[in-house]
Amino acid sequence: MKYVIVLGDGMADRPLAELGGMTPLEYAKTPHMDRLAAAGEIGMVHTIPDGMSPGSDTANLSVLGYDPKAYYSGRSPLEALSIGVDMKPTDVSLRCNLVTLSEEEGRFGDKRILDHSADEIPTEDAAVLLEAVKKGLESDLYRFYAGTSYRHLLIWDHGELPELTPPHDVLGQAIGQYLPADNALRGMMEKSYRILVNHPINEARRKKGLNPANSCWFWGAGIRPALSSFQEKTGLKGAMVSAVDLLKGIAVGASMRNIYVEGANGGLHTNYEGKAQAAVDALTGEGCDFVYVHVEAPDEMGHQGSIEKKVQAIQFLDEKVIAPIKAGLEQAGLEFCMLVMPDHPTPICLRTHTGDDVPYLLYNSADIQEHGWKYNEREAAGSGRRIAKGCEMVSYLIKKGAAGK
């Protein structure tokens, strides 16, 4: 039996008047997921432990079977693993977003966060901007490391764990009350704006109608993580397919294989087909028992507040990821269990994450059911099935696979 999780980041949502009272998942044309739902199982799962922040870090740890209450040490340290930064026990890691701030206000604290991703700035442009930041701000205490797109890293030697606000939680708001209390961090953020605001790359972006990446924003602080091996926990040799440093870092910490897919960028127009093929190849010819395919686009479109693009991202996932993975495994003659779910909701109306339950779809090719379910929040909630702890989802998936053999 082979196992695959397809994770549509932030795919769950709330009913929208613009969609006739439906959610984007309910409104989207998803014939492949609906066929799996009609032959499998749907329900709801609570991925965020009560009292914890509804981040992709805690949620994806949970879905992979790691109880965030026991394993979570901060978001940025997981990304540090992906980038290859060997953190010392005394290091504190912080996420360094390249964001878009409004530019008309004179005082830094009066500026507003317009875009947490600077229009999903390409990695090659972001690396040039981060190099300028490094030249202006780096020291023995503070070291910058380039990541992917707008997502980068700051390592603070003998640092503290400050209270920091994710930029996507305060879109459109003045930043003054959300700046770090630490004088050095706050000062670096303000200096980064002066370094970046008139950088040639940002001047060129403005001419193209794109948001400039005109400031650093620090958040997600944490210390070096210590995850146990996924294979030791589950007995399955696992692989990760993701464009996002956070997920790659979780895979490194869990001793899973990271599969690089050319053209995978975490955006709406990522290489969906390449991700699907990588999953099929890993399960059919490369000795893997389990693959986790992470698709970031629904979450990014939720943060942007774009109903049309979130619907499109969900339809791309259905057509370009779910369908070819199922077809590839069937063609190879393999029995498989496929779990489809979000990690958390990213409601369009809020443009940030919530800790609400999310719908799951579990299909076992060796145990075909017959009913009329479709995969969406409304029908999953109506099924009566609920898993109270997301960290039990992987063991539930494996149990279902074993029962269906």
N, C-alpha and C positions, 0 to 999 in steps of 0.2 A: 504494500500500500504506500502510495506517495501522498504528500501533504503540501498544500499551497495556501497561503493567505494572501489575498489581494486587498490591500489597505487603501481605501480612498480617503485621504487625509481631509478632515473637516467636511466630509460629504453630507452628513446629517444637518438638518435645518429645521425651521419652523414654518407653518403654513403662511403663505404670502397672498395678499389680496390681488397682487398683480398676476398671480398664477391661478386665480379662481379658488383661492383657499387651499391650494396644494403646496407641498414643499418642492424644491428643485428636483429632488430624487423621485418624488411621486409624479411630477410633471414630465420629466425627461423620458425620451424614448429609449427604453432599456430592455429590448426583447430577449437578450441572452441571459441577463440576470433574472428576468421574470421566468424564463423557462427552467432555470436552475431552481428557483424558489418553488415552482409548481411541482418539481420532482424531489424536493429536499425539505429543509426545515428553516423556518424563520422565527425570530424572537428578538428580545431586547437584552442588552448587556450594559452593566454599569462599569465603565472603564476607569473612572477617576475616583480614588478612595476619598471618602468624606473628609473634608478639612484640607485637602490638597488642591493646589492650583491646577486648572484644567489645561495643562500644556501638552504639546505633542510629545514632550519628553516623558512625563508620567504616564500618558495614555499608551504610547507605543511600548514602553517597558511592560505595562500591564498586559497588553495584547500578546506579547511574546512570552508571558508566563512569569515575569519578575514583579513581585509585589513592590510597588513604589515605596510603601511604608518601610520596607526593609532595605531596598537597593538604591533609592534615589539620593544622589549627592549633589544635584544641580544640573542644569541643562548644558551649560557651556563645557564642562569637563568631558561630557560624552562626545561633543564635537571635537574637542582637542584630541581624543583618541583617533578620530577619523583623519585629522590633518597630520597626525604623526608626532604630536607634541608629547614628550615624555615629562609629565608633570612631577615635580618634587612633592613630597608630603606637605611642604610649607607653602606651596603655590595655591593661589586662587585664580580660577579661570572665569572670564566674563565674555559673553557674546558681545561682539562689536558690530552692530548693524550699520550699514551706510544708508541713511534715511534722507528724505526730502523735508526740509523745514521751510516755512514761509519766509520771505526775504524782506518784506516791506517794513517790518517793525525794527526799531533801532536797538532796543534792549533784548539780549539773548533770551531771557526768561519769558518775554512776551511772544516769541515766535511759536508757531503751531506746527505739529507734525501733520504733513499732508499725505505722506506715503511712506510706509515702513520699509519698502523694498526698492524705492527709487525706480519705479517701472521695471522691476526685475532686471536691474542692470546686468549686462553680460560680465562674466567672470574676468575676461581679459581687461575690460575697462576698469572694473573694480580693483583689480590688482595694481594698476597704475596709480589710482587714487590712494589706495592704502599705503603704497610706497611713499607717497608724498606725506601722508600722516606719520609714517614711521620716522622719516627724516626730521620732522618737526617736533615729535613728541616722545620718541622712544628713549628709554634710559635703562640703567641697571635694574631698576625696580619694575618697569613696565615694558613689556615686549609684545609686539603685534605680529600676528600670523594671518596670512591670506587664506580664505576658504573658498566658497562657491557663491557666485552672484553677489548678493548684498550681505551674505552671512560670513562674518570674520571673527577673530579671536584676540583677546587681550589677556596676557598672563601677568599677574601681579605677585611679585616675589614677597613672601611673608605678608600676604594680604589679609584682609578681613572679609567677612561675608555681609556686605551692605544690603539694605533693602533697595531694590531697583525695580522699575516698572517696565514691562514689555511695551515697545512702541506701538504695537498693533492694538493695545488696550486703550490708548488715548488719542486715536486718530482725530484730527480736527481740533484738538484742545491745545491751549497755551501750555508750554512745557515747564514753566517756572516751578510749579508745585511738585513736579515729577522728577526734577533734576536730583542727582545723588547728593546726600548730605555731606559726603566726603569731599573736602575742598579740592583735592588733587584730581579726582575723577571728574568733578563738575568743571574744573578749569580745563582739563583736556578736551572735554566735549565742546566747550566754547571756542577753544583754540582750533579745534578741528574744523569748525565752521569757517573761521577766517582763512585756514589753509585751503579749503575745498571750494568755497563759494564761487571764486573766479578762476578755478582751474580750467585749462583749455578743454579738457574732456567734458566738463559741465557746460561750458559755453557752447560746445558743439551739440550737446544733448538738447539744450534750450532751442537751438535753431531747428532741430528736428521735431520739436514739439514734445520732447520727453522730459520727465522730471529730473532735475539735477540731483546727484548724490552729494549733498552739500554739508553733511555733518555725520559724525559718529554718534551712536547711541549705545550705551552700555547697559546690559541686563543679564539675567540668567546666571548669576554667580554661583560657584560651587567648588568643591574640592575633588581630588582624584577619586574616580569611582572604582568599585571592586565588584564586578559581576561574576557569577559562577558560569561555567561552561554550559551552553545550551545543549550540547550533545550529552553531557553527563546528566543534565536534568531530565531530558526527554528520551534519550536513546536514539535520537535522530541526528543525522549529519545535515546541518543547515547552511543556507546561503541567503544573502541579502541582495536585493536589487533595488537600489534607490539612488537618486541624484543628490540627496540631502545629507550634509555632514552629520547631523544628529543621528540619523538612522545608520549611517556607516559606522559612526562611533559606537553605537549600541552593539552592532555586529562585531566590531573589534573586541569590545569588552566581553562579549559572550562567546568569543572564539569561533564565530561563524565566518564563512567565506564571504567577502565582498566581491560582487560581480560588476565590473565597469561596463557601462553601455554608452557607446559614442552617441552624442547628441541628446543625452538625457540631462535636463537642466532644471527640473523642478517647476517649470512654467506650464502655461496652457498648451504650448506647442512643443512639448517634449517628444522624445522618441518612444512613443507608446509601444509600437510594434517591436522595437529592439528590446524593450524590457520583457515583453511577452516571450519572444524567442529565447532570450537568455534564461528565463525560467524553465521553459520546455527543455532546452539543452542541458541545464543543470540536473533536471530530474530524469531525463532519458538516457544521457550518455556520459555524465560527469560525476556519477556516484553520490549525488545528493538525495536525501530522503524528504527534505523539507525546504521550501523556498518562500521567502517573505517578499512580496512585490509591493513596494510603497509608491503611491502616486500622489504627489503634492498639489497638483493643480486645483482640485476643488477647494482646498483650504485657501490658496492664494486668491482665488476668485471671490471667496467669501469675505476675505479681508478687504478686497477692492470694492465690495458692495455691488458687484455686477451679477444680476440675476441671469442675464443671457449667457455670460461666460461660464458661470457655475453650472448651468444646465448643460452647456456644451462640453465642459470638462467631464461631467458624469457620463454623457453619451460617448465621448472618446474612450473612457475607461471600459464601458460596456462593449463597444465595437472593436477596439484595438488592443485590449488586454484580456478581458474575460473570454471572449469568443476564441481567439487564437490559442490561448493556453488550453482550454477545454479540447479544442480540435486536435492540438498537437499531442496531448496525452492520450486521447482516444486513438489517434492514428498509430501511436507507439504500442497500443494494446495494454496500457497500464491501468490498473485500478487506482483511483485517487479520491481524496477528499479535498474539496475546495471551500474555504471560508472567505466570504466577502463581507467587509464591514468598514465603517469609519473608525478613527481613534477617538474622536470627540465631535460634537457639532461646532460649526462655525456659521452661526446664523447671519444671513444677509442684513437683517435689521439691526444687528449689533456690531458687525464687522470684527468680532473677536470670538474667542472660544467660550464655551460653557461646559459645565460638568454633567449635563443631562444624559440619560441613557441613550444608547445608539442602537440602530437595528443591525442584526446580523443575518446572514444567509449561509447555511451549511448544506453542501451538496456532497453526497457519497455515491460515486459511480457504481458501487457494488450493492447499493441498497436504494433503488429508485422508488420514490413515493408517487402517488397520484392524487393531486388536489388542485385547487384553483388559485393558490396564493400568488401574489406579486410581491416584489421586493421594494418596500418603502416603509417609512416610519409608522404610518397609520396601520397597515396590515400586520407589521411585526409586533406592534403594541397590542393589537387585537388577537394575536395568536395565543396569548396567555403564558407564553414561555418567557422567563426572565432569569438571567444569570447575574447574581448580585455582586460577584467579584470578577472583574475583567481578567485578573491574573490566573483565573481558572479556565480561561477560554482555550488555551493550547491543550491542556490535559483533556478537556471535553472533546476537542477535535480529534485527538488521538484515540480516545475511548470510542467515539463514533466510528472511526475508521476500523478499529479492531473488531467492533461488533458487526460491521457490514461485510467482513471477509467471508 
